[in-house]
Amino acid sequence: MTTSSPRLQRASGESRVAFDLREGKTRLADLYQRDPCRVLFPEPEPGEPPQAVMITTSGGVTGGDSLKMSVEVGPHAEAVATTQAAEKIYRAAKNGGHCTIDVDVRVAEGATLDWLPQETIVFEGAQLKRRTVAEVVEGGSLLACEMVVLGRGASGERFTRGLLLDSWSVRRPGRLVWTDTLRVEGETPTGAGFGAANALATVIGVWDAPQPHFERARALLEAAQDVRAGVTLVNGVLVARILGEATMVRRATIRFLTDFRGRRLPRVWHV
């Protein structure tokens, strides 16, 4: 007689949010949400565009879970999307497999989107495959940031086993202009530039004329303290990296994004 492990309940959530410009004002055009994904719309600061705040009501993600998120901004509209808190990727149960997060971002002609989720904390033993695809039409503007923390350093935890496969792609109409994948399997790769760092923030910027934004980002990152930071342009896409200890990377990322945007980050970042 053979026995098999009980089948664990898995989460399969999805959220889609779209904005468009009507009567001279950016308004919600479409919304779909399925547990454990939810979207909130807090009142923005005066003079700022509408915000969409993504929430995972399960409190975290683990092996076998699948989440999909989509943000779309229509022609000449402007919006900010973020997450309510850090996303926690828990240790995968035995034979639980990896969890997946798929993010789809679309920015139309003349539109502006700031996609600024808070950090993703990958616990020891977690297995995450995340794919983010951004499509930006000519005339559109995108500023995006993803921050990954490997292990819970504040609890003395190091990331020595598990999987992180984090892929990014940026497309302009009809062509792929930039793609990048970070793979960490097992011990954090000290020999691959991480050193003693346990956190990495990546900032992506897409504009028709990226050079002035690049110069501004370079000046700001040259003044960064307690982290390693740099920025480059690849096929017209701004790519900035901030690497170091998690608390310092978060602090440096907030400072950089605040100065670069010329406005505070959404309130959920400061709770």
C-alpha positions in Angstrom: 0.0 0.0 0.0 1.4 3.4 -0.9 0.4 6.8 0.4 0.7 10.1 -1.2 1.2 13.5 0.3 -2.1 15.5 0.6 -2.7 18.0 -2.1 -2.2 21.5 -0.6 -4.6 24.3 -1.4 -3.0 26.8 -3.8 -3.8 30.5 -4.6 -4.5 31.6 -8.1 -5.1 35.4 -8.1 -5.4 38.0 -10.7 -5.9 41.8 -10.8 -6.3 44.1 -13.8 -6.6 47.8 -13.6 -6.8 50.3 -16.5 -6.9 54.1 -16.6 -7.9 56.5 -19.4 -8.3 60.2 -19.9 -11.9 61.5 -19.9 -13.0 65.1 -19.8 -9.4 66.2 -19.2 -9.0 63.9 -16.1 -7.4 60.5 -15.6 -10.2 58.1 -14.5 -10.5 54.4 -13.8 -11.5 52.6 -17.0 -11.5 49.0 -16.1 -11.0 46.8 -13.0 -10.9 43.1 -12.4 -9.8 41.3 -9.3 -9.8 37.7 -8.1 -8.6 36.5 -4.6 -6.1 36.8 -3.2 -5.4 39.9 -5.4 -7.1 43.1 -4.7 -6.7 46.8 -5.7 -7.3 49.8 -3.6 -7.6 53.4 -4.8 -6.5 55.8 -2.0 -7.0 59.6 -2.4 -3.9 61.0 -4.0 -2.1 64.1 -2.7 -3.4 67.3 -4.2 -2.2 67.8 -7.8 -1.0 64.2 -8.1 -2.3 61.5 -10.4 -4.6 58.7 -9.3 -3.1 55.7 -7.5 -3.7 52.0 -7.6 -2.4 50.0 -4.6 -2.1 46.2 -5.2 -2.8 43.9 -2.3 -2.3 40.2 -1.7 -4.9 39.3 0.9 -3.3 36.0 1.7 -0.4 37.8 3.4 2.2 36.2 1.2 3.0 33.7 -1.6 4.3 30.2 -1.4 5.0 27.2 -3.6 2.3 26.4 -6.1 0.7 29.9 -5.9 0.2 31.9 -9.1 -0.5 35.6 -9.3 -1.1 37.8 -12.3 -1.2 41.6 -12.2 -1.8 44.0 -15.1 -1.7 47.8 -15.2 -2.6 49.8 -18.3 -2.6 53.5 -18.8 -4.5 54.8 -21.9 -3.5 57.7 -24.2 -2.4 60.9 -22.4 -3.5 59.6 -19.0 -1.2 59.5 -15.9 -1.2 57.1 -13.0 0.9 55.6 -10.2 0.7 51.9 -9.2 2.3 50.4 -6.1 1.8 47.7 -3.5 0.5 48.1 0.1 3.5 46.4 1.7 6.5 44.2 1.0 5.5 41.0 -0.8 6.6 37.9 1.2 7.6 34.7 -0.6 7.5 31.9 2.0 9.5 28.7 2.1 8.0 26.2 -0.3 6.6 23.1 1.2 8.1 19.7 0.3 7.1 19.0 -3.3 5.2 22.3 -3.3 7.1 23.6 -6.4 7.7 27.2 -7.2 5.3 30.1 -7.2 4.8 32.4 -10.1 4.1 36.1 -10.4 3.4 37.6 -13.8 3.2 41.4 -14.2 2.0 43.1 -17.4 2.5 46.9 -17.8 1.2 48.8 -20.8 1.7 52.6 -21.4 -0.1 54.2 -24.4 0.9 57.2 -26.5 1.4 60.3 -24.4 0.7 58.4 -21.2 2.7 58.2 -18.0 3.0 55.4 -15.5 5.1 55.1 -12.3 5.1 51.4 -11.4 6.6 51.4 -7.9 5.9 48.2 -5.9 7.6 47.8 -2.5 10.2 45.1 -2.0 9.8 41.4 -2.5 11.3 39.4 0.4 12.4 35.9 -0.6 12.5 33.7 2.5 15.1 30.9 2.9 13.9 27.9 0.9 11.4 29.9 -1.2 11.1 29.3 -4.9 9.9 32.3 -7.0 9.6 32.7 -10.8 8.6 36.3 -11.6 8.2 37.8 -15.1 7.5 41.5 -15.8 6.8 42.7 -19.3 6.4 46.4 -20.1 5.1 47.7 -23.4 5.6 51.4 -23.9 4.3 53.2 -27.1 6.3 56.1 -28.5 5.3 59.2 -26.6 4.6 57.2 -23.5 6.7 57.3 -20.3 7.4 54.6 -17.8 9.3 54.7 -14.5 9.5 51.3 -12.7 11.2 49.8 -9.7 11.6 46.3 -8.4 13.5 45.5 -5.2 14.4 42.0 -4.1 15.6 41.0 -0.6 17.2 37.6 -0.2 16.5 36.2 3.2 15.3 37.9 6.4 18.6 39.6 7.4 17.0 41.3 10.4 16.2 37.8 11.8 19.7 36.5 11.1 18.4 34.5 8.1 20.6 34.0 5.0 19.4 32.8 1.7 21.3 29.6 1.2 18.7 27.4 -0.6 15.8 28.1 -2.8 15.3 29.8 -6.2 14.8 33.3 -7.5 14.3 33.6 -11.3 13.4 37.3 -11.9 12.9 38.4 -15.6 12.3 41.8 -17.0 11.4 42.8 -20.6 10.7 46.1 -22.2 9.0 46.3 -25.6 8.4 49.2 -27.9 5.8 48.6 -30.7 7.0 45.7 -32.7 10.3 45.1 -31.0 12.1 44.0 -27.9 14.4 46.8 -26.6 15.7 45.4 -23.3 15.5 42.1 -21.4 17.3 40.9 -18.2 17.1 37.9 -15.9 18.4 37.5 -12.4 18.8 33.9 -11.3 19.8 32.9 -7.8 19.7 29.3 -6.9 21.0 28.3 -3.5 23.6 30.5 -1.9 23.5 34.2 -2.7 26.2 34.6 -5.5 29.0 36.5 -3.8 31.1 35.9 -6.8 28.6 37.5 -9.1 28.9 40.9 -7.7 26.7 40.6 -4.6 29.5 40.4 -2.1 27.9 40.6 1.3 24.8 42.3 -0.1 21.3 40.7 0.4 19.2 43.2 -1.5 19.0 44.6 -5.0 16.8 47.4 -6.4 16.5 47.8 -10.2 15.0 51.0 -11.6 13.8 51.1 -15.2 13.0 54.2 -17.2 11.5 54.5 -20.7 11.2 57.8 -22.5 11.5 59.1 -26.0 14.4 61.3 -25.0 16.2 59.4 -22.2 19.5 61.3 -22.0 18.4 64.1 -19.6 16.9 61.5 -17.3 20.1 59.4 -17.4 22.2 62.5 -16.5 19.9 63.3 -13.6 19.9 59.7 -12.4 23.7 59.4 -12.6 24.2 62.6 -10.6 21.8 61.4 -7.9 23.3 57.9 -7.6 26.9 59.2 -7.4 25.8 60.8 -4.1 24.3 57.5 -2.8 25.8 56.4 0.6 26.1 52.9 2.2 25.2 51.1 -1.0 26.7 50.4 -4.4 24.9 52.1 -7.2 25.2 52.8 -10.9 23.1 53.6 -14.0 23.4 53.0 -17.8 21.4 53.3 -21.0 20.6 50.2 -23.0 18.8 50.8 -26.4 17.3 53.9 -24.9 16.2 52.2 -21.7 17.5 53.6 -18.4 18.7 50.8 -16.1 19.8 51.7 -12.5 21.0 49.3 -9.8 21.2 49.8 -6.1 22.9 46.9 -4.2 23.6 46.4 -0.5 22.1 45.6 2.8 18.3 45.5 2.7 17.6 48.5 5.0 20.2 50.6 3.3 19.0 49.7 -0.2 15.4 50.6 0.7 16.5 53.9 2.2 18.7 54.7 -0.8 15.9 53.7 -3.2 13.3 55.9 -1.5 15.7 58.8 -1.6 16.6 58.3 -5.2 13.0 57.9 -6.4 11.8 60.8 -4.4 14.5 63.1 -5.8 14.3 61.8 -9.3 10.5 62.1 -9.5 10.4 65.4 -7.6 7.6 64.2 -5.3 7.2 61.8 -2.4 6.5 58.2 -3.0 2.9 57.0 -2.3 1.9 57.1 1.4 2.0 53.3 1.7 5.8 53.4 1.4 6.0 55.5 4.6 3.6 53.6 6.8 
